[in-house]
Amino acid sequence: MRNSKNNIKSNKSFINYLNIFNLLIMESNAVKRAYPGMFLGYIYEYSTGPSGVYKKDDKLFASISGDIFIDRNHTPPRIEVKNESTEFIPKLGEEVYVKITKISKNAATCEILASKTKPIKNRIIGLIKSENVKNDFRDFDMFDCFVPGDIVLCKIISIDQTNFIYLSTGEAHLGVVFAWSPITKNIMMPISFEKMICLDTKIEERRKVAKPISI
């Protein structure tokens, strides 16, 4: 019974995190922002425009970073994503969303997708070193923290002379915010700071999970 209550609380926290994250990027009645793979809506809500949107089953996703345009003169409204963003200039201390591309025992390589206010047009590579993953100094395995394809909220902690960007997920609110089940390909829900679960298969996977905002 206690686990059920905890799962309900975690579910509500995760939904709250999703809502806040989507509101950040998709503001109603304003210029809306998207990043690749971002959920935009359902096929019964929108028709697709000429660019930037793809269908998967009954869902619509952004295929590029850019501005979301909804033409309500069509029935249903037509949605598309256009890449009209300006070049991103990283700043120390800024928080960014990244997509994990490669894992080793000492670091995770990633591509920076968006800042907390806008998507990024230019391709920028970042690195999360193992010593910058957690602040508790316990032994851990990098392969238990991230998986290629995960969307992670990070903080920029260093930029070298070649503009290579070093990132941290040490703070509690930083870490994996979106991850997909390798079996069902559905988005997983966090159940603790170190685990996410596929609601269809009930299979748990280890991650360095970002603290849901409502907790």
QUIRA-V628870 format. One record per residue. N is the residue number from 1. RES is the residue in one small letter. SS is DSSP state (hx for helix, st for strand, lp for the rest). PSI is psi as a letter, one per 30 degrees, with the letter a starting at -180 (none if undefined). D_CENTER is the distance of its C-alpha to the mean C-alpha in whole Angstrom. Layout:
<<N/RES/SS/PSI/D_CENTER> <N/RES/SS/PSI/D_CENTER>>
This chain:
<<1/m/lp/e/31> <2/r/hx/e/29> <3/n/hx/e/27> <4/s/hx/e/26> <5/k/hx/e/26> <6/n/hx/e/23> <7/n/hx/e/21> <8/i/hx/e/22> <9/k/hx/e/21> <10/s/hx/e/18> <11/n/hx/e/17> <12/k/hx/e/18> <13/s/hx/e/16> <14/f/hx/e/13> <15/i/hx/e/14> <16/n/hx/e/14> <17/y/hx/e/11> <18/l/hx/e/10> <19/n/hx/e/13> <20/i/hx/e/12> <21/f/hx/e/9> <22/n/hx/e/10> <23/l/hx/e/13> <24/l/hx/e/12> <25/i/hx/e/11> <26/m/lp/i/14> <27/e/lp/k/17> <28/s/lp/k/20> <29/n/lp/h/23> <30/a/lp/l/21> <31/v/lp/k/20> <32/k/st/l/16> <33/r/st/l/13> <34/a/st/l/11> <35/y/lp/l/9> <36/p/lp/k/10> <37/g/lp/f/9> <38/m/lp/k/8> <39/f/st/k/11> <40/l/st/f/14> <41/g/st/a/16> <42/y/st/l/19> <43/i/lp/f/22> <44/y/lp/f/25> <45/e/lp/e/23> <46/y/lp/l/23> <47/s/st/l/24> <48/t/st/k/23> <49/g/lp/a/24> <50/p/lp/f/25> <51/s/lp/l/22> <52/g/lp/g/18> <53/v/st/k/17> <54/y/st/l/18> <55/k/st/k/19> <56/k/st/j/18> <57/d/lp/b/21> <58/d/lp/g/21> <59/k/st/l/17> <60/l/st/k/16> <61/f/st/l/13> <62/a/st/k/13> <63/s/lp/f/14> <64/i/lp/l/14> <65/s/lp/k/13> <66/g/st/a/15> <67/d/st/k/17> <68/i/st/k/17> <69/f/st/k/21> <70/i/st/j/22> <71/d/st/j/26> <72/r/lp/g/28> <73/n/lp/f/31> <74/h/lp/l/30> <75/t/lp/j/30> <76/p/lp/l/28> <77/p/lp/k/26> <78/r/st/k/25> <79/i/st/k/21> <80/e/st/l/20> <81/v/st/k/18> <82/k/st/k/20> <83/n/lp/j/19> <84/e/lp/g/21> <85/s/lp/l/19> <86/t/lp/l/21> <87/e/lp/k/20> <88/f/lp/k/18> <89/i/lp/j/20> <90/p/lp/k/18> <91/k/lp/k/20> <92/l/lp/k/20> <93/g/lp/f/18> <94/e/lp/k/16> <95/e/st/k/12> <96/v/st/l/9> <97/y/st/k/6> <98/v/st/l/7> <99/k/st/k/7> <100/i/st/k/10> <101/t/st/f/13> <102/k/st/k/16> <103/i/st/k/17> <104/s/lp/l/20> <105/k/lp/f/22> <106/n/lp/f/22> <107/a/st/l/19> <108/a/st/k/15> <109/t/st/k/15> <110/c/st/l/12> <111/e/st/k/11> <112/i/st/k/10> <113/l/st/e/9> <114/a/st/l/9> <115/s/st/a/11> <116/k/lp/f/11> <117/t/lp/f/13> <118/k/lp/l/13> <119/p/st/l/12> <120/i/st/k/13> <121/k/st/e/16> <122/n/st/k/18> <123/r/st/k/16> <124/i/st/k/16> <125/i/st/k/16> <126/g/st/l/15> <127/l/st/k/16> <128/i/st/j/15> <129/k/st/l/19> <130/s/hx/e/20> <131/e/hx/f/22> <132/n/hx/g/19> <133/v/lp/e/16> <134/k/lp/l/18> <135/n/lp/g/21> <136/d/lp/f/23> <137/f/lp/g/25> <138/r/lp/l/25> <139/d/lp/k/25> <140/f/lp/l/22> <141/d/lp/k/21> <142/m/hx/e/18> <143/f/hx/f/18> <144/d/hx/f/18> <145/c/lp/e/15> <146/f/lp/l/12> <147/v/lp/k/13> <148/p/lp/k/12> <149/g/lp/f/9> <150/d/lp/k/7> <151/i/st/k/3> <152/v/st/k/5> <153/l/st/k/7> <154/c/st/l/10> <155/k/st/k/14> <156/i/st/k/16> <157/i/st/f/19> <158/s/st/k/21> <159/i/st/j/22> <160/d/lp/a/25> <161/q/lp/f/28> <162/t/lp/g/26> <163/n/lp/g/23> <164/f/lp/k/21> <165/i/st/k/18> <166/y/st/k/18> <167/l/st/l/15> <168/s/st/k/15> <169/t/lp/g/13> <170/g/lp/e/17> <171/e/lp/l/16> <172/a/lp/e/16> <173/h/lp/f/13> <174/l/lp/l/11> <175/g/st/a/9> <176/v/st/k/7> <177/v/st/f/5> <178/f/st/k/5> <179/a/lp/l/8> <180/w/st/k/11> <181/s/lp/k/14> <182/p/lp/f/16> <183/i/lp/e/19> <184/t/lp/f/18> <185/k/lp/g/15> <186/n/lp/l/14> <187/i/st/k/11> <188/m/lp/l/12> <189/m/st/k/13> <190/p/st/k/13> <191/i/lp/f/17> <192/s/lp/a/17> <193/f/lp/f/16> <194/e/lp/g/17> <195/k/st/k/16> <196/m/st/l/14> <197/i/st/k/16> <198/c/lp/k/17> <199/l/lp/f/18> <200/d/lp/e/21> <201/t/lp/f/22> <202/k/lp/g/21> <203/i/lp/k/21> <204/e/st/k/19> <205/e/st/k/17> <206/r/st/k/17> <207/r/lp/l/13> <208/k/lp/j/13> <209/v/st/k/11> <210/a/lp/k/10> <211/k/lp/k/13> <212/p/lp/k/13> <213/i/lp/e/14> <214/s/lp/f/17> <215/i/lp/none/19>>
